[in-house]
Amino acid sequence: MRLTEFQELLHTEFGVARGDALLTDHVIPSLGGRTGSDAIGAGIDPRDVWRALCADFDVPRGRW
């Protein structure tokens, strides 16, 4: 998944302000206790970050 697609999904699902805050502030246990931003910076595919955020925030699977 391209980073631009990830950001579009993030902003559509959570809104710009909340999505950006989740990306930088929310620690995702399934990604080694990293924030989404740190995980992407470490080379984890944005698709995996998106799925982890969706799981943490109970986004319906149809929107993953």
ChimeraX attribute file (.defattr): number of C-alpha atoms within 10 A of each C-alpha:
attribute: neighborCount
match mode: 1-to-1
recipient: residues
	/A:1	10
	/A:2	9
	/A:3	12
	/A:4	10
	/A:5	12
	/A:6	17
	/A:7	17
	/A:8	13
	/A:9	16
	/A:10	20
	/A:11	15
	/A:12	11
	/A:13	15
	/A:14	15
	/A:15	13
	/A:16	14
	/A:17	9
	/A:18	12
	/A:19	19
	/A:20	17
	/A:21	14
	/A:22	18
	/A:23	22
	/A:24	13
	/A:25	14
	/A:26	16
	/A:27	19
	/A:28	19
	/A:29	11
	/A:30	13
	/A:31	16
	/A:32	9
	/A:33	12
	/A:34	19
	/A:35	20
	/A:36	26
	/A:37	19
	/A:38	17
	/A:39	20
	/A:40	17
	/A:41	11
	/A:42	10
	/A:43	8
	/A:44	14
	/A:45	15
	/A:46	21
	/A:47	16
	/A:48	17
	/A:49	23
	/A:50	19
	/A:51	15
	/A:52	18
	/A:53	24
	/A:54	17
	/A:55	15
	/A:56	14
	/A:57	10
	/A:58	9
	/A:59	14
	/A:60	9
	/A:61	9
	/A:62	5
	/A:63	9
	/A:64	14
